[in-house]
Amino acid sequence: MVKAIVGANWGDEGKGKITDMCAENADIVVRFQGGANAGHTIINEYGRFALHLLPSGIFHKNIINVIGNGVAFDVNALKSEMAEVNAAGVEFKLAISDRAQLLLQHHILLDTYEEERLADKKFGSTKSGIAPFYSDKYAKVGIQVWQLYDEESLKEKLKGYYEKVNISMKYLYNKPEINYLEVFETLKEYAAFIKPFVTDTSKLLRDAIKDGKNILLEGQLGTLKDTDHGIYPYVTSSSTLAGYAAVGAGIPPYEIKDIIAVTKAYSSAVGEGPFVSELFGDEAEELRKRGGDKGEYGAKTGRPRRVGYFDAVATRYGCALQGATEVCMTCLDVLSYLETLYVCTGYELDGKVYKDFLTTADLYKAKPVYTELKGWHTDIRGIDSYDKLPAEAKAYIEFVEKEIGVHISMVSNGPKREEILYR
């Protein structure tokens, strides 16, 4: 069976924990899009980790962890991440698609220089090179993994590639040009490092499906950061939807039987763009400090996340676009300090209340319409059964479930793998 775990909101919903947890019953875990621009935080018996490229199944022995063809593959990031988990005593199986495209150092430089050039009009990029990478991929000038092993052809390609790159470096950004021969030497090192892991992962996955194996497809970021359907242009540069998982992994779309959309019990986001239910000042800082396992700060950047009340309009939209068959709500325990809770159930714009998600310009002008609920105001950490939750906590979950229109099958009441309640 093939199952996808994806984000219903702006990312940072807790997909890493859920993938790590579900991987106990999986044979293969696949990263199918995005790059090292966002982290999946996992806490288990090995320690606390923020994974950026490695799939979240690496902590389970005998699972094959796949970096799919849809990933922005940063070899440097992979090397440092592997060193960290190996130092913790983690042994894992890794397979890298021979059709994955390489994210190179100049992508990171171009990303950084462009944010500097845009100044106060910047997109809030993590400066991980993602937009320049995907620009090159779809302009058909990028480098796929298999090309690393044809050195003469690679060298010739790099020569023409960097003639174009250096025009931007010199004339647009006034930065030093890049020597393509130095890049060539670096790529030879990359080729040697990853060679033991490189394979046709699409065939690996198709064969596994024929053999009845359990496969998890792990998404990065969330619906509202999708290139087409998110808060454009404040989005990522790849599709964050479960529908893209078939493309980014190289499997038939009809094989995806279950789609778990993950959402927090409140809202959080990193980066620029509209955020209708956002909180500010002391109220935001209190929620930020209590959020997650170490507060609401980006796993990749360390930036303070923007936080707000649960947005049922955005989450209903996110679940619909993902095609969610079930929902996992994380971080319910974070809200335990509040006596009164608010859920955004509509957007008010020009005197009219909308129940559907709006386009970016209208989102900036919209005001949240809140429904008030009573808080449980008691610590729920350590509760091991949904039935044991306070009545107010169950009422909150059931209200949200009705608003988003998808069954909430799991509720997380702590950051650790085992802190999960099933419904």
ABEGO torsion letter per residue (X at the ends): XBBBBBBABAEGAGAAAAAAAAAAABABBBBABEBAABBBBBBBAAEBBBBAABBAAAABBGBBBBBBAABBBBAAAAAAAAAAAAAAGBBBBBBBBAABBBBBAAAAAAAAAAAAAAEAABAGBAGAGAAAAAAAAAAGABBBAAAAABAAAAAAAAAAAAAAAAAAAAAAAGBBBBBAAAAAAAAAAAAAAAAAABBBAAAAAAAAAAAGBBBBBBBBEBAAABAAABBOABBBABBABAAAAAAAAGBBAAABABBBBBBBABBBBBEBEBBAABBBEAAAAAAAAABEAAEBBBAAAGBBBBBBBBBAAAAAAAAAAAGBABBBBBGAAAAAABABBBBBABBBBGGBBBABBBBAAAAAABBBBBBBBBBAGBBABGBABAAABBAAAAAAAAAAAAAAGBBBABBBAEABAABBBBX
